């Protein structure tokens, strides 16, 4: 449901909601932590949460 990719040293998640692609930083360089965060995103998407991760405040 969600995919992982690495850009530089940081892992990102990519997922689709309503046909739209979303990419978010997982803010980690650890593959193990990135996989756990990806599972959390997938779980949130299955529960019907459109934005499984909160955006950072500016």
Secondary structure, DSSP 4 states (H G I P E B T S, - for coil): --EEEEETTEEEEEEEETTEEEEEE---S-HHHHHHHHHHHHHHHHHT-S--SPPPP-
